[in-house]
């Protein structure tokens, strides 16, 4: 009887020591995990990494440390950690297959936050949509269109397609296509269009506006009036350029033709019409 009591007491002391040791180990792991999380986030912040990605990586580091500590502590109680790792691996594989599309969005979101082809407040064109980026999440990107519609695009459709960043650069060229009557003089037309563009305050003088002869259409001589401006002024300059070009051509009596069709009638057709 005394031996049994002594054995139970010995086991109780042993298990108590193990429990205290595990609790202390978990407490240390929790402190270390928080410290590592904050350290990683501070380093990433200094390097200009997006706040969403900073939070994700910091949390990933923290929970990795805690999971490792927890699995190690389970081994103290005689639990086979290899079987736990196998179960977790199988569960991870099953979840990966079940959420394949979601994980694709997640991976694309990480790539967007790392490589940063655009940032919040940039105007972009992606997946056939043009809008101002208002939010970049790990799974979706939010756009607001010019007519105030909110578009939520899955990140795999953003990173997996061509991205056109319309506001990445400070300057942008404005192109306005103009058709002029064939009767108009080419040199006079060029001078008129370029002079009209130079009068606009928001248009850069260097490089100067330039009118380019682009083709001979079915009903008009085709021109492209080109000038440079600040990206923020693009739409205002485009409207002003169209208005100035129209007024300048009217002042010089250089007509903007409408589509015309020439009809040729042979002798038989004329004779038939005459009989009618």
C-alpha positions as CSV (number, residue, x, y, z in Angstrom):
1,X,0.0,0.0,0.0
2,X,2.8,2.4,0.9
3,X,4.5,1.5,-2.4
4,X,1.3,2.4,-4.3
5,X,1.0,5.7,-2.5
6,X,4.6,6.5,-3.1
7,X,4.2,5.6,-6.8
8,X,1.2,7.8,-7.2
9,X,3.0,10.6,-5.4
10,X,6.0,10.3,-7.6
11,X,3.8,10.4,-10.7
12,X,1.9,13.3,-9.4
13,X,5.1,15.2,-8.8
14,X,6.3,14.2,-12.2
15,X,3.1,15.3,-14.0
16,X,2.9,18.5,-12.0
17,X,6.4,19.4,-13.0
18,X,5.6,18.6,-16.6
19,X,2.5,20.7,-16.5
20,X,4.3,23.6,-14.9
21,X,7.1,23.3,-17.5
22,X,4.6,23.2,-20.4
23,X,2.8,26.3,-19.1
24,X,6.0,28.1,-18.7
25,X,7.1,27.1,-22.2
26,X,3.8,28.2,-23.7
27,X,4.1,31.5,-21.8
28,X,7.6,32.1,-23.2
29,X,6.5,31.0,-26.6
30,X,3.6,33.6,-26.5
31,X,6.0,36.3,-25.5
32,X,8.5,35.4,-28.2
33,X,5.8,35.1,-30.8
34,X,4.5,38.6,-30.0
35,X,8.0,40.0,-30.1
36,X,8.8,38.4,-33.4
37,X,5.5,39.6,-34.9
38,X,6.1,43.2,-33.9
39,X,9.7,43.0,-35.0
40,X,8.8,41.6,-38.5
41,X,6.0,44.3,-38.9
42,X,8.4,47.1,-37.9
43,X,11.1,45.9,-40.4
44,X,8.5,45.6,-43.2
45,X,7.1,49.0,-42.3
46,X,10.5,50.6,-42.7
47,X,10.8,49.0,-46.1
48,X,7.5,50.4,-47.2
49,X,5.6,47.1,-47.4
50,X,1.8,47.5,-47.5
51,X,0.0,47.4,-44.2
52,X,-2.2,44.5,-45.2
53,X,0.8,42.3,-46.1
54,X,2.6,43.4,-42.9
55,X,-0.3,42.3,-40.7
56,X,-0.6,39.0,-42.6
57,X,3.1,38.1,-42.4
58,X,3.3,39.2,-38.7
59,X,0.3,37.0,-37.8
60,X,1.8,34.1,-39.8
61,X,5.1,34.3,-37.9
62,X,3.3,34.5,-34.6
63,X,1.0,31.5,-35.1
64,X,3.9,29.5,-36.6
65,X,5.9,29.9,-33.4
66,X,2.8,29.1,-31.2
67,X,1.9,26.0,-33.2
68,X,5.5,24.7,-33.1
69,X,5.6,25.3,-29.3
70,X,2.2,23.6,-28.8
71,X,3.3,20.5,-30.8
72,X,6.5,20.3,-28.9
73,X,4.7,20.6,-25.6
74,X,2.4,17.7,-26.5
75,X,5.5,15.5,-26.9
76,X,6.2,16.1,-23.2
77,X,3.1,14.1,-22.4
78,X,4.0,11.2,-24.6
79,X,1.8,12.2,-27.5
80,X,3.3,11.2,-30.9
81,X,3.9,14.5,-32.7
82,X,4.7,12.8,-36.0
83,X,1.1,11.5,-36.3
84,X,-0.2,15.0,-35.5
85,X,2.0,16.5,-38.2
86,X,0.7,13.9,-40.6
87,X,-2.9,14.7,-39.8
88,X,-2.3,18.4,-40.1
89,X,-0.6,17.9,-43.4
90,X,-3.5,15.8,-44.8
91,X,-6.0,18.3,-43.5
92,X,-4.0,21.1,-45.2
93,X,-3.9,19.2,-48.5
94,X,-7.7,18.6,-48.4
95,X,-8.4,22.2,-47.6
96,X,-6.1,23.3,-50.3
97,X,-8.0,21.2,-52.9
98,X,-11.3,22.3,-51.6
99,X,-10.4,26.0,-51.6
100,X,-8.3,26.0,-54.7
101,X,-9.9,29.1,-56.2
102,X,-9.8,31.0,-52.9
103,X,-6.1,30.1,-52.5
104,X,-5.4,31.4,-56.0
105,X,-6.9,34.7,-55.1
106,X,-4.9,34.7,-51.9
107,X,-1.6,34.0,-53.7
108,X,-2.4,36.7,-56.3
109,X,-3.2,39.1,-53.5
110,X,0.2,38.5,-51.9
111,X,1.9,39.1,-55.2
112,X,0.0,42.4,-55.7
113,X,1.1,43.5,-52.2
114,X,4.7,42.5,-52.7
115,X,5.3,43.8,-56.3
116,X,2.8,46.7,-56.1
117,X,2.0,47.3,-59.8
118,X,-0.5,49.9,-58.5
119,X,-1.5,51.4,-55.1
120,X,-4.6,52.7,-53.5
121,X,-5.9,55.9,-55.3
122,X,-4.4,54.9,-58.6
123,X,-6.7,54.7,-61.6
124,X,-6.2,51.4,-63.4
125,X,-7.7,49.3,-66.2
126,X,-8.0,45.6,-65.5
127,X,-10.3,42.9,-66.7
128,X,-12.1,45.3,-68.9
129,X,-12.9,47.7,-66.1
130,X,-11.5,51.2,-65.5
131,X,-11.7,52.7,-62.0
132,X,-10.0,54.2,-59.0
133,X,-8.5,51.6,-56.6
134,X,-9.9,52.1,-53.2
135,X,-8.7,48.9,-51.4
136,X,-6.3,46.1,-52.0
137,X,-7.1,43.0,-49.9
138,X,-5.5,39.6,-49.8
139,X,-8.5,38.2,-51.8
140,X,-10.0,41.0,-53.8
141,X,-9.3,44.5,-55.2
142,X,-12.0,47.2,-55.0
143,X,-12.5,49.8,-57.8
144,X,-14.8,52.7,-58.1
145,X,-15.7,53.8,-61.6
146,X,-16.2,57.3,-62.9
147,X,-19.9,57.0,-62.6
148,X,-19.5,55.9,-58.9
149,X,-20.0,52.2,-59.3
150,X,-18.1,49.9,-56.9
151,X,-16.5,46.9,-58.7
152,X,-14.9,44.1,-56.6
153,X,-12.4,42.1,-58.7
154,X,-11.0,38.8,-57.5
155,X,-7.2,39.1,-57.2
156,X,-6.5,36.2,-59.6
157,X,-8.3,38.2,-62.3
158,X,-6.1,41.2,-61.5
159,X,-2.7,39.6,-61.3
160,X,-3.4,37.1,-64.0
161,X,-4.3,39.8,-66.6
162,X,-2.7,42.9,-68.1
163,X,-2.8,45.8,-65.7
164,X,-2.8,49.3,-67.1
165,X,-2.0,51.9,-64.5
166,X,-3.3,55.2,-65.9
167,X,-1.9,57.4,-63.1
168,X,1.5,55.8,-62.4
169,X,3.3,58.6,-64.3
170,X,3.1,62.3,-63.7
171,X,2.5,63.3,-67.4
172,X,0.3,61.9,-70.1
173,X,-0.2,62.6,-73.8
174,X,-3.6,63.7,-75.1
175,X,-4.6,62.5,-78.6
176,X,-7.6,64.0,-80.3
177,X,-8.6,62.6,-83.7
178,X,-9.9,65.2,-86.2
179,X,-11.2,64.8,-89.7
180,X,-10.9,67.8,-92.1
181,X,-12.5,68.3,-95.6
182,X,-10.4,67.3,-98.6
183,X,-10.7,70.9,-99.9
184,X,-8.8,72.3,-96.9
185,X,-5.1,73.1,-97.3
186,X,-2.8,70.7,-95.4
187,X,-0.3,73.2,-94.1
188,X,-3.0,75.6,-93.0
189,X,-4.8,72.9,-91.2
190,X,-1.7,71.8,-89.4
191,X,-0.9,75.4,-88.3
192,X,-4.5,76.0,-87.2
193,X,-4.7,72.9,-85.0
194,X,-1.3,73.4,-83.4
195,X,-2.0,77.1,-82.7
196,X,-5.3,76.1,-81.0
197,X,-3.6,73.7,-78.7
198,X,-0.8,76.1,-77.8
199,X,-3.4,78.6,-76.5
200,X,-4.5,76.2,-73.7
201,X,-3.1,77.0,-70.3
202,X,-2.8,73.4,-69.1
203,X,-0.9,72.2,-72.2
204,X,2.9,71.8,-71.9
205,X,5.0,73.9,-74.2
206,X,7.9,71.4,-74.0
207,X,7.3,69.2,-75.9
208,X,5.1,71.5,-78.0
209,X,1.7,70.4,-79.4
210,X,1.9,68.6,-82.7
211,X,-0.6,67.8,-85.4
212,X,0.1,64.6,-87.2
213,X,-1.4,63.6,-90.6
214,X,-2.5,60.0,-89.9
215,X,-4.4,59.0,-93.1
216,X,-6.7,59.7,-96.0
217,X,-10.2,58.5,-95.0
218,X,-13.2,57.9,-97.2
219,X,-14.6,61.3,-96.5
220,X,-11.9,63.3,-94.7
221,X,-8.2,64.0,-94.3
222,X,-7.4,62.5,-90.9
223,X,-5.3,64.2,-88.3
224,X,-4.2,63.4,-84.7
225,X,-3.7,66.5,-82.5
226,X,-1.3,65.6,-79.8
227,X,-0.1,67.5,-76.7
228,X,1.3,66.7,-73.2
229,X,-0.1,67.6,-69.8
230,X,-0.2,66.6,-66.2
231,X,-1.9,63.2,-65.7
232,X,-4.4,64.9,-63.2
233,X,-5.4,67.3,-66.0
234,X,-5.9,64.7,-68.7
235,X,-9.7,64.8,-69.1
236,X,-9.9,68.6,-68.7
237,X,-7.3,69.1,-71.4
238,X,-8.9,66.6,-73.7
239,X,-12.3,68.4,-73.6
240,X,-10.6,71.8,-74.0
241,X,-8.5,70.5,-76.9
242,X,-11.6,69.2,-78.7
243,X,-13.4,72.5,-78.2
244,X,-10.4,74.6,-79.2
245,X,-9.8,72.5,-82.4
246,X,-13.5,72.9,-83.5
247,X,-13.5,76.6,-82.9
248,X,-10.2,77.1,-84.7
249,X,-11.3,75.1,-87.8
250,X,-14.6,77.0,-88.0
251,X,-12.7,80.3,-87.8
252,X,-10.5,79.3,-90.7
253,X,-13.5,77.9,-92.6
254,X,-11.9,74.4,-92.6
255,X,-14.8,72.1,-92.7
256,X,-15.3,68.9,-90.7
257,X,-17.0,66.6,-93.3
258,X,-19.7,64.1,-92.7
259,X,-19.6,60.7,-94.4
260,X,-20.3,60.9,-98.1
261,X,-21.0,58.3,-100.8
262,X,-20.6,58.9,-104.6
263,X,-23.1,57.1,-106.8
264,X,-22.2,56.5,-110.4
265,X,-25.0,55.7,-112.9
266,X,-24.2,54.2,-116.3
267,X,-26.1,55.1,-119.5
268,X,-28.6,52.2,-119.2
269,X,-29.5,53.3,-115.7
270,X,-30.0,56.9,-116.8
271,X,-32.1,55.9,-119.7
272,X,-34.3,53.7,-117.5
273,X,-34.7,56.6,-115.1
274,X,-35.6,58.9,-118.0
275,X,-38.4,56.6,-119.1
276,X,-39.9,56.7,-115.7
